[in-house]
Amino acid sequence: MDVSANGKYLVSCGKDQSVAIFDLPRRELIYSFRNIDKEAINSVVISQDCKYVVVGTNSGHVKVLWLETKQKVHTFSKIHEG
């Protein structure tokens, strides 16, 4: 779970392969990424400029999601072992 630098967004992740983005002042869900490459997600952070969400998976991949297009834009493969 992470809160954006400007305090406007909250991002969270779940074992159900999803990432949720909330508007904190409005207290509502903005968007939910589901089944991101069918991998369980265990960590999530939002960029300082609020344009990207970066997630870490149980298999060791790191994925970059672009909020403007609501698309995955890059996958770093197996950065960490073990």
Protein Blocks (a to p, Z undefined) as FASTA:
>chain_A
ZZdfklmaccdddfkopacdddfklopafbdcehehhiacfbdcddfklpaccdddfkop
acdddfklopafbdcehkbgZZ
